[in-house]
């Protein structure tokens, strides 16, 4: 015999937030937070490179506005995306007197956003944070949606949480100091949006390759705004990835494995580009997608100087994929295109199982 007590916690949390997009927005952030505060003080968390470019300038603007803030940085690169960095940040926050009413500002690319967001999610059981993305990848993708994580030796994003930012400031002018390789890498995520749900965006990219590559302001603003609208819409519909949000992972099942095998020497978007070629071929071979559209995708990737191939051992790649979170029932789960602008569904689900035997054959055909 036992007695059952039910603790009822049926409630709807409002985690809505604004995404502000505009040129030269960075310098206006302190005044906006003074007029519309999120915390009693702010920790600007960034990496060693962004600290020099923008971190100290932003801190000075906070001080000019009379808003309490400090600047904390850690070494640049994927190697810093680990629990050791999180522990370091927690220590620095405590040293600076931060509490549950304080807030974090993530100033940087995807690594800074992930590490800062995860730290915010666990510091004193969770404090607010703000995203200020400085790379194209972060501006169009990782700064929106609340996914935070760090890597372990076993794989990418193994330890993490869902913790939505309280505000996102996207300033395309920050891309002017971004290394060209990183800018090109970020375009893979924009192309991904065109494939998964926006044929018009895909067409726009095809028609404006040179304008985008030379950082034309209007073209950049258009693709950033459109990408953010797509990401916003998908996250609103499926905030914790129960079904549709999975389409944002197009190309990512092989991409995360490729990143791991490269020792994180390849950039995320470069791995996603190769991953989309692989995933697209899986879609072709399983009868979901036409080979003509797969080739069209690959031509667009190549036109932006994104890689289509990386040297890898098939068995090592398959093994590395199993370390990712996209494994269910012993099968690797892929999201696969049905046509440009639409993803395939099986029984109402976007995640489609691909057996190890199938994948081995498909990868051999691409090698």
C-alpha positions in Angstrom: 0.0 0.0 0.0 1.1 3.5 -0.7 -0.3 7.0 -0.6 -0.2 9.2 -3.7 0.2 12.9 -3.5 0.0 15.0 -6.7 1.9 18.3 -6.9 0.0 20.3 -9.5 2.2 22.7 -11.5 0.1 23.4 -14.5 1.0 26.9 -15.6 2.0 28.8 -18.7 5.3 30.7 -18.5 5.6 33.8 -20.6 9.1 33.7 -22.0 8.4 36.1 -24.8 11.2 38.5 -25.7 12.1 41.2 -28.3 14.7 40.7 -31.1 16.0 44.1 -32.1 17.8 44.4 -35.5 19.6 47.4 -36.8 22.9 48.9 -37.8 25.0 50.6 -35.1 22.7 49.2 -32.4 25.6 48.2 -30.1 26.2 51.7 -28.7 22.5 52.1 -27.9 22.2 49.0 -25.8 23.2 50.6 -22.4 20.6 53.4 -22.8 17.9 50.8 -23.8 18.7 48.7 -20.7 18.7 51.8 -18.5 15.2 52.7 -19.8 14.0 49.0 -19.9 16.1 47.2 -17.3 16.5 43.5 -17.1 18.8 43.3 -14.1 20.2 45.4 -11.4 23.7 45.1 -12.9 25.2 43.4 -15.9 28.1 41.0 -16.6 29.3 41.4 -20.2 30.7 38.0 -21.0 32.8 37.8 -24.1 36.0 36.2 -25.5 39.5 37.6 -25.7 39.1 38.8 -29.3 35.7 40.4 -29.0 36.8 42.1 -25.7 39.4 44.1 -27.7 37.0 44.9 -30.6 33.8 45.7 -28.8 33.8 44.6 -25.1 35.6 47.5 -23.6 33.8 50.0 -25.7 30.4 48.6 -24.6 31.5 48.6 -20.9 32.5 52.3 -21.2 29.0 53.1 -22.7 27.4 51.4 -19.7 29.5 53.4 -17.3 28.7 56.6 -19.2 25.0 55.9 -18.7 25.5 55.2 -15.0 24.5 51.5 -15.4 26.4 49.0 -13.2 28.4 46.6 -15.3 31.6 44.5 -15.5 33.5 42.8 -18.3 34.5 39.1 -18.1 36.3 37.3 -20.9 37.7 33.8 -21.6 40.0 32.5 -24.4 38.5 32.5 -27.9 37.5 29.3 -29.6 35.5 26.1 -29.3 38.1 24.7 -26.8 36.6 27.1 -24.2 33.1 25.7 -24.6 33.4 23.4 -21.5 32.4 23.0 -17.9 35.7 24.4 -16.8 34.9 27.8 -18.4 31.4 27.7 -16.8 33.0 27.2 -13.4 35.4 30.1 -14.0 32.5 32.4 -15.0 30.5 31.4 -11.9 33.5 32.3 -9.7 33.9 35.7 -11.4 30.2 36.5 -11.1 30.4 35.7 -7.3 33.6 37.8 -7.0 31.7 40.7 -8.6 28.7 40.4 -6.2 26.2 39.1 -8.7 22.9 37.7 -7.4 19.5 36.5 -8.7 18.5 40.0 -9.7 21.6 40.5 -11.9 21.9 39.7 -15.6 24.4 38.4 -18.1 25.1 39.9 -21.5 26.5 37.4 -24.0 28.7 39.5 -26.4 30.1 37.2 -29.1 29.6 34.3 -31.4 28.0 30.9 -30.8 30.6 29.8 -28.2 30.1 32.9 -26.1 26.3 32.6 -26.4 26.2 29.0 -25.5 28.6 29.3 -22.5 27.0 32.5 -21.2 23.5 31.2 -21.6 24.3 27.9 -19.9 26.0 29.8 -17.1 22.9 32.0 -16.7 20.6 29.0 -16.6 22.4 27.5 -13.6 23.8 30.4 -11.7 21.7 30.7 -8.5 19.2 28.4 -10.3 18.8 30.8 -13.2 19.3 34.5 -13.9 18.3 36.5 -17.0 20.6 36.9 -20.0 20.8 39.0 -23.1 22.2 38.0 -26.5 24.4 40.4 -28.5 25.7 38.2 -31.3 28.7 39.3 -33.2 28.9 36.6 -35.9 26.5 35.9 -38.8 25.9 32.3 -37.5 24.9 33.7 -34.1 22.8 36.5 -35.5 20.7 34.3 -37.7 20.6 31.2 -35.6 22.1 30.4 -32.2 21.2 33.7 -30.4 17.5 32.9 -30.8 15.6 30.0 -29.3 17.2 29.5 -25.9 19.4 26.4 -26.6 22.5 26.6 -24.4 25.2 24.0 -24.0 28.8 23.1 -23.5 30.9 20.3 -25.0 32.4 17.3 -23.4 35.2 14.9 -24.6 32.4 12.7 -25.9 30.8 15.2 -28.2 29.3 18.6 -28.9 26.5 20.2 -26.8 26.2 17.2 -24.5 25.5 19.2 -21.3 23.0 21.9 -21.7 19.6 23.4 -21.0 16.8 25.4 -22.6 17.0 29.0 -21.2 15.5 31.7 -23.3 17.2 35.1 -23.5 15.3 38.1 -22.2 16.3 40.2 -25.2 18.4 39.9 -28.4 20.3 42.8 -30.0 21.4 42.1 -33.6 23.8 44.7 -35.1 24.8 43.8 -38.7 27.6 46.4 -38.6 29.5 44.1 -36.3 30.0 41.8 -39.2 32.5 44.2 -40.8 35.2 43.1 -38.4 34.3 39.4 -38.8 37.0 37.3 -40.6 35.8 36.4 -44.1 36.0 32.7 -43.4 33.6 33.1 -40.5 31.2 35.3 -42.5 31.0 32.7 -45.3 30.5 29.9 -42.7 27.5 31.7 -41.3 25.9 31.7 -44.7 25.4 28.0 -44.5 22.7 28.5 -41.8 21.0 31.1 -44.0 20.9 28.6 -46.9 19.6 26.0 -44.5 16.6 28.2 -43.8 15.8 28.5 -47.5 15.9 24.7 -47.9 13.8 23.9 -44.8 10.9 26.3 -45.2 11.5 29.4 -47.5 11.9 28.9 -51.2 11.7 32.7 -51.8 14.8 33.1 -49.5 16.6 30.4 -51.4 15.8 32.2 -54.7 17.0 35.5 -53.2 20.3 34.0 -52.2 20.8 32.6 -55.7 20.1 36.0 -57.2 22.2 38.0 -54.8 25.4 36.0 -54.3 27.8 38.9 -55.1 25.9 41.5 -53.2 25.9 39.3 -50.1 29.6 38.4 -50.4 30.6 42.0 -50.5 28.4 42.7 -47.4 25.9 45.0 -49.1 23.9 46.5 -46.2 20.5 46.1 -47.7 21.1 42.5 -48.8 22.6 41.6 -45.4 19.7 43.2 -43.5 17.2 41.3 -45.7 18.7 37.8 -45.1 19.3 38.4 -41.4 15.8 39.7 -40.8 14.2 36.9 -42.8 16.3 34.2 -41.0 15.3 35.6 -37.6 11.7 35.6 -38.6 11.9 31.9 -39.7 13.7 30.9 -36.5 11.3 32.9 -34.4 8.2 31.3 -36.0 9.6 27.8 -35.6 10.6 28.3 -31.9 7.2 29.8 -31.1 5.5 26.7 -32.5 7.9 24.2 -30.9 10.0 25.8 -28.1 11.6 22.6 -26.7 12.0 20.6 -30.0 9.2 18.1 -29.7 8.7 17.9 -33.5 8.9 20.8 -35.9 11.9 22.6 -34.4 13.9 19.5 -35.4 14.0 20.8 -39.0 16.5 23.5 -37.8 18.9 20.6 -37.5 19.0 19.9 -41.2 22.6 18.9 -42.0 23.6 18.9 -38.3 23.6 15.1 -37.7 26.7 14.7 -39.8 27.9 18.2 -39.1 28.5 17.8 -35.4 30.3 14.5 -36.1 32.5 16.2 -38.7 33.4 19.0 -36.2 34.3 16.5 -33.6 36.5 14.4 -36.0 38.3 17.6 -37.1 39.1 18.5 -33.5 36.9 21.5 -34.0 39.3 22.9 -36.6 36.5 23.3 -39.2 34.0 26.0 -38.5 30.4 25.1 -37.7 29.0 26.4 -40.9 31.6 24.6 -43.0 30.6 21.3 -41.3 26.9 22.2 -41.8 27.5 22.8 -45.5 29.1 19.3 -45.9 26.3 17.9 -43.6 23.6 19.3 -45.9 25.2 17.7 -48.9 25.3 14.4 -47.0 21.8 14.7 -45.6 20.4 15.9 -48.9 21.9 12.8 -50.6 20.2 10.6 -47.9 16.9 12.3 -48.8 17.5 11.6 -52.5 18.4 7.9 -51.9 15.4 7.4 -49.7 13.1 8.8 -52.3 12.1 12.1 -50.6 14.0 14.6 -52.8 14.9 15.1 -56.4 18.5 14.9 -57.5 18.1 18.1 -59.5 17.2 20.1 -56.3 20.0 18.4 -54.4 22.4 19.6 -57.0 20.9 23.0 -57.0 21.5 23.2 -53.2 25.1 22.2 -53.7 25.7 24.8 -56.4 24.4 27.5 -54.1 26.7 26.3 -51.3 29.6 26.3 -53.7 28.8 29.8 -55.0 29.3 31.1 -51.5 32.7 29.3 -51.3 31.3 26.8 -48.8 32.9 23.3 -48.8 31.0 20.3 -50.1 33.5 17.6 -49.0 35.8 16.9 -46.0 38.1 13.9 -45.7 36.6 11.4 -43.3 36.6 7.7 -42.6 33.1 6.4 -43.0 33.2 4.1 -39.9 34.6 6.9 -37.8 32.0 9.4 -39.0 29.1 7.0 -38.2 30.6 6.3 -34.8 30.9 10.0 -34.1 27.3 10.5 -35.1 26.1 8.2 -32.3 27.6 10.6 -29.8 25.1 13.2 -30.9 21.7 13.7 -29.4 19.9 12.8 -32.6 19.7 9.1 -31.9 16.4 7.4 -31.1 15.7 3.7 -30.7 19.2 2.9 -31.8 18.8 4.7 -35.1 20.3 7.9 -36.3 17.6 10.5 -36.9 17.8 12.9 -39.9 15.5 15.7 -41.1 15.3 15.4 -44.9 14.0 17.8 -47.6 11.0 16.9 -49.8 11.6 20.0 -51.9 13.3 23.3 -51.5 11.2 25.1 -48.9 9.6 22.0 -47.4 10.8 19.1 -45.3 9.6 15.5 -45.4 7.2 14.0 -42.9 6.6 10.3 -41.9 3.5 9.8 -39.7 3.5 13.5 -38.9 7.1 13.4 -37.6 10.0 15.3 -39.1 12.7 13.1 -37.6 13.3 10.2 -40.0 15.3 7.1 -38.9 18.3 6.1 -41.1 19.9 2.7 -40.4 23.6 2.3 -40.0 23.6 0.0 -43.0 21.8 2.5 -45.2 24.1 5.3 -44.1 27.2 3.3 -44.8 26.1 2.7 -48.4 25.0 6.4 -48.9 28.3 7.7 -47.6 30.3 5.4 -49.8 28.5 6.7 -52.8 29.6 10.3 -51.9 33.2 9.5 -51.2 
